[in-house]
Amino acid sequence: MNRDILIVSDTHGKITRLRELIQYRQKLLPEGEALNLIFLGDGLNDLFSCDEYHNIITHLVRGNCDIGVCFTPYGEEIPFCRVIAVGNYKVFLTHGNTLNVKYGREELCRAASEMDADIALFGHTHVPTLEYIKKGSIRGVNKDLVLFNPGSLGDFDGSFGNLSLSDNGFLFSHGKYHNIVNK
């Protein structure tokens, strides 16, 4: 199994950036394969306004700026936090505002650990982040945990993330919007 998942958060009205990033990533896919996207909030209306939205596989959570956006265009409720299975891993998704991630990672780590997650993805801080949390290093964290924040596609440099999965494990990376424009 080899699979790449695009991870985006905090677009804050930068619809053109989101659209161009999705189109760029779709061009890299083998014929007939759908783009996988995890969207971590604060810009759900941006995503829903992209024509490409209807042709991609999405996993969504709401952010603090997604006021009034509680459902997808297909009527599915959008939670603030959720757990999804990605390959052999449990992945906790949250925007992070409800877990106070701007003031530390402890609440995020405990919430992910309570859900038995291996990976916690979050946004809200606009800071690209990759951290490894060792079991027991934070009270209530009962297993090793990887934290990843793609940063903000809406900020000046426009950062995003990628999760590459294989049979041997996973690899996270960060990218910059300005590095993919016109490619």
C-alpha positions in Angstrom: 0.0 0.0 0.0 1.4 3.4 -1.0 -0.7 6.5 -0.5 -0.3 10.2 -0.2 -2.7 12.4 1.7 -2.7 16.2 1.3 -3.2 18.0 4.7 -4.5 21.6 4.7 -5.6 24.0 7.4 -6.4 27.7 7.9 -7.0 28.8 4.3 -8.9 32.0 5.5 -10.4 33.0 2.2 -7.4 32.0 0.0 -9.6 30.0 -2.4 -7.3 30.5 -5.4 -4.4 29.0 -3.4 -6.5 26.0 -2.3 -7.8 25.4 -5.8 -4.4 25.6 -7.4 -2.9 23.3 -4.7 -5.6 20.7 -5.3 -5.2 20.9 -9.1 -1.4 20.6 -8.7 -1.7 17.5 -6.5 -4.4 16.0 -8.8 -1.9 16.2 -11.7 0.6 14.1 -9.8 -1.9 11.2 -9.3 -2.0 8.1 -11.5 -4.9 8.0 -13.9 -8.2 7.3 -12.2 -6.9 7.8 -8.7 -8.7 10.3 -6.4 -7.0 12.9 -4.3 -7.2 12.3 -0.5 -7.4 15.5 1.5 -7.6 16.1 5.2 -8.9 19.6 6.0 -8.3 20.8 9.5 -10.7 23.7 9.6 -10.8 27.5 9.2 -11.8 27.7 5.6 -14.4 25.0 5.0 -16.4 27.4 2.8 -13.2 27.9 0.7 -13.0 24.2 0.2 -16.7 23.8 -0.6 -16.5 26.6 -3.2 -13.8 24.7 -5.2 -15.2 22.8 -8.1 -12.6 20.1 -7.4 -14.2 19.4 -4.0 -16.7 17.0 -5.6 -13.9 14.8 -7.0 -11.8 14.3 -4.0 -11.9 12.1 -0.9 -12.1 14.4 2.2 -11.9 14.1 6.0 -13.0 17.3 7.6 -13.1 19.0 11.0 -14.5 22.5 11.8 -12.4 25.4 13.1 -13.2 28.4 15.2 -13.7 30.6 12.0 -16.0 28.1 10.4 -19.0 29.8 11.9 -22.3 28.4 10.7 -20.5 25.7 8.7 -21.8 22.5 10.4 -22.6 20.3 7.4 -20.9 19.4 4.1 -22.8 20.2 0.8 -23.9 16.5 1.0 -25.5 17.0 4.5 -22.9 15.2 6.6 -22.2 16.8 10.0 -18.7 18.2 10.4 -17.3 17.6 13.9 -14.7 19.6 15.8 -12.7 16.4 16.5 -12.7 12.9 15.0 -10.6 9.8 14.6 -10.1 8.1 11.2 -8.2 5.0 10.2 -5.4 5.6 7.7 -3.7 2.4 6.8 -2.8 0.7 10.1 -2.9 3.9 12.1 -5.5 5.7 14.1 -5.4 9.4 13.3 -7.0 12.1 15.5 -8.1 15.2 13.6 -8.9 18.5 15.2 -8.5 22.2 14.4 -7.2 22.6 17.9 -9.0 25.6 19.3 -11.2 23.5 21.5 -8.0 21.9 22.9 -6.1 25.2 23.5 -3.2 24.3 21.2 -1.9 27.9 21.1 -1.0 27.5 24.8 0.5 24.0 24.7 0.1 20.5 23.4 -0.9 18.7 26.6 -4.7 18.8 26.0 -4.3 17.7 22.4 -2.0 14.8 23.4 -4.4 13.6 26.1 -7.4 13.8 23.8 -5.6 11.9 21.1 -4.4 9.3 23.6 -7.9 8.9 25.0 -9.0 8.0 21.5 -6.0 5.5 21.2 -4.6 7.5 18.3 -1.1 7.0 16.9 -1.1 10.4 15.1 -2.7 13.8 16.0 -3.3 16.3 13.2 -4.1 19.9 14.2 -4.2 23.4 12.8 -5.1 26.8 14.5 -1.6 27.9 15.4 -0.6 28.5 11.7 2.9 27.1 12.6 4.1 24.1 10.7 4.9 21.5 13.3 6.2 17.9 13.6 6.7 16.5 17.1 7.2 13.1 18.6 5.6 12.6 22.0 7.0 9.7 24.0 4.6 7.6 26.0 4.3 8.9 29.6 6.1 12.2 28.9 2.8 14.0 29.4 0.4 12.8 32.1 -2.4 10.8 30.5 -0.5 9.9 27.3 -0.4 6.1 27.3 1.4 5.5 24.0 3.9 7.2 21.6 2.2 9.9 19.6 3.2 11.9 16.5 1.8 15.5 16.3 1.6 17.3 12.9 0.4 20.7 11.9 0.5 21.7 8.2 0.6 25.4 9.1 -1.6 27.8 7.2 -2.3 27.8 3.5 -3.7 31.3 4.1 -0.6 32.9 5.5 2.1 34.7 3.5 4.1 31.7 2.6 1.1 29.3 2.4 2.2 26.1 4.0 0.5 22.7 3.7 1.4 19.1 4.7 1.6 15.7 3.2 1.3 12.2 4.8 2.9 9.4 2.7 2.0 5.9 3.8 3.6 2.6 2.8 3.7 -0.9 4.2 6.8 0.1 6.1 5.3 3.1 7.9 4.6 6.8 7.3 6.4 10.0 6.5 5.2 13.6 7.1 6.5 16.6 5.1 5.7 20.3 4.8 5.3 22.2 1.5 5.0 25.8 0.5 2.4 27.1 -1.9 4.9 29.5 -3.5 7.1 26.5 -4.4 4.3 24.8 -6.5 2.8 27.8 -8.3 3.2 27.6 -12.1 4.5 24.1 -12.0 
